[in-house]
Amino acid sequence: MQLTDKTIGQWLEYWAETTPDKEYIVYSDRDLRFSWKQFNERVDNMSKGLISIGVTTGTHVGIWATNVPDWLTFLYASAKIGAIAVTVNTNYKQHELEFLTEDSDIHTL
C-alpha cells in the first residue's frame, strides 16, 4: 500500500487550488455550502484565531460541540497548525469532563 506524503492541511490547500469553485461540503439542514476555496479560507481564519490565543504545534485543543459546521473547520485548522484535536463528548457528566481535561492535557477548550 502506498501512503501519501501530504498532510491533511496540504491536501485541503491542493484541492482549493486545483478545484477552487467545486463544492466541497454541504450542510443541507442549514442551507450552507462551501467550495474548496471557501472552506480553505475558513480553515485558515480559524487557524489564525487559534494561533492568536497561544495554540501551537503539539498543543492539545479540545472541541466540545455537537455536529456543527465549525467542528470540521476546527479539525482541519488544528491539523494545519499541528495541534492535537481532542474531541469532548457533549453528554459527559462533570466527573468525566474533569478526567478528560486533566488526562489529555488540554490547553484550550
C-alpha positions in Angstrom: 0.0 0.0 0.0 1.4 3.4 -1.0 0.9 6.2 1.5 0.9 9.9 0.8 3.5 12.3 2.0 1.0 15.2 2.2 -0.7 16.3 5.4 -4.4 16.9 5.7 -3.8 20.6 5.5 -1.7 20.2 2.4 -4.4 18.1 0.7 -7.0 20.8 1.6 -4.8 23.5 0.0 -4.1 21.3 -3.0 -7.8 20.8 -3.7 -8.5 24.5 -3.0 -6.0 25.4 -5.7 -6.9 22.6 -8.2 -10.7 22.9 -8.0 -11.4 26.2 -6.1 -15.1 26.6 -7.1 -16.1 22.9 -6.8 -18.4 22.3 -3.9 -16.6 20.6 -1.0 -19.2 20.3 1.7 -22.9 20.9 2.1 -24.9 21.3 5.3 -28.4 21.0 3.8 -30.1 21.4 7.2 -28.6 24.9 7.4 -28.6 25.9 3.7 -24.8 26.3 4.0 -22.4 25.3 1.2 -18.7 25.7 0.9 -16.4 25.4 -2.2 -12.9 24.0 -1.6 -11.5 27.6 -1.8 -14.1 29.0 0.7 -13.6 26.2 3.1 -9.8 26.5 3.0 -10.1 30.3 3.7 -12.5 29.5 6.6 -9.9 27.0 8.0 -7.1 29.4 7.6 -9.1 32.1 9.5 -9.7 29.6 12.4 -6.1 28.6 12.4 -5.0 32.2 12.8 -7.5 32.6 15.6 -6.1 29.5 17.4 -2.6 30.8 17.0 -3.6 34.2 18.4 -4.7 32.5 21.6 -1.4 30.6 22.0 -2.1 27.3 20.2 1.0 25.9 18.6 2.3 22.7 17.2 1.7 19.9 19.7 -0.8 21.9 21.7 -3.9 19.8 22.8 -7.0 21.7 21.9 -10.5 20.4 22.9 -13.7 20.8 21.0 -16.9 20.5 22.9 -19.6 20.8 20.4 -22.4 19.0 18.7 -22.3 18.2 15.0 -22.0 21.8 13.7 -20.1 23.2 10.6 -17.4 24.6 12.8 -16.5 21.2 14.1 -15.0 20.2 10.7 -13.4 23.6 10.3 -11.8 23.2 13.8 -10.5 19.7 12.9 -8.7 21.0 9.7 -7.5 24.2 11.5 -5.9 22.1 14.2 -4.3 19.8 11.7 -2.9 22.7 9.7 -1.0 24.2 12.7 0.0 20.8 14.1 -2.2 21.0 17.2 -3.8 17.9 18.6 -7.6 18.0 18.4 -9.3 16.4 21.4 -12.9 15.7 21.0 -15.2 16.0 24.0 -18.4 14.2 24.2 -21.2 16.7 24.8 -23.0 14.1 27.0 -20.2 13.8 29.5 -21.0 14.3 33.2 -18.9 16.7 35.2 -16.6 14.0 36.6 -16.0 12.6 33.1 -15.2 16.0 31.7 -12.8 16.7 34.7 -11.0 13.4 34.0 -10.7 14.2 30.3 -9.3 17.7 30.7 -6.8 16.6 33.3 -5.8 13.4 31.5 -5.5 14.9 28.0 -3.5 18.0 28.9 -5.9 20.3 27.1 -4.5 23.8 26.7 -7.7 25.3 25.3 -11.3 24.1 25.3 
